[in-house]
Amino acid sequence: MPTLSRWFLKAGLIYFATSFVLLLGVHLQALSPAPAFLPVFYHLLFVGWITQIIMGVSHWMFPRHTREKPRGNEASGWAAFTGINLGLLLRCLGEPMQWLH
């Protein structure tokens, strides 16, 4: 399995666990204000977990491009991985801040 695929899968599993810990905090009302964290939960679950699992598995399983570069341009894959994770982290910080104003 390519390194990039492993990183996508590991990050997806981390977001899966994080989203359910966040949901548990919302339902136990340990997080205040709780409604501010529901969009973060859904975003972590769908973009953080499902999308990254799909991207990791598709990068691993799709047909090869050439013999010299079987996965194509690795730099674009790493750019996608970095961009999606930075965006998720910024959303996790920014979304609850809307409830403060």
C-alpha positions, 0 to 999 in steps of 0.5 A: 500500500502506498504511503499516501494511501496509508496517511489518508486512511490513518487520518480518516480513522482519527477523524472518525474517532474524534467526531464521535468523541465530539458527539458524545460531548455534545450529547452529555452537554459537556461542550458549551454551547452544544449546538455550535459543535454539531456542524463540526461533528458532521463535517468531521464525519463526512469530510474527515472520515468518509472522504479521506477513506475514499481518497486513500483507497482509490489512490491505492486501488485505481489502475496504474498510470505508467511503470515509471510512476505507477501512482502518477504525480505524488505531489498533487496527492500530498497537496490534496491531503494537506489541503483537506486536513488544513481546511478541516482543522480551520473549520473545526476552529472557526465554526464554533466561534460563530456562536460567540458573536 
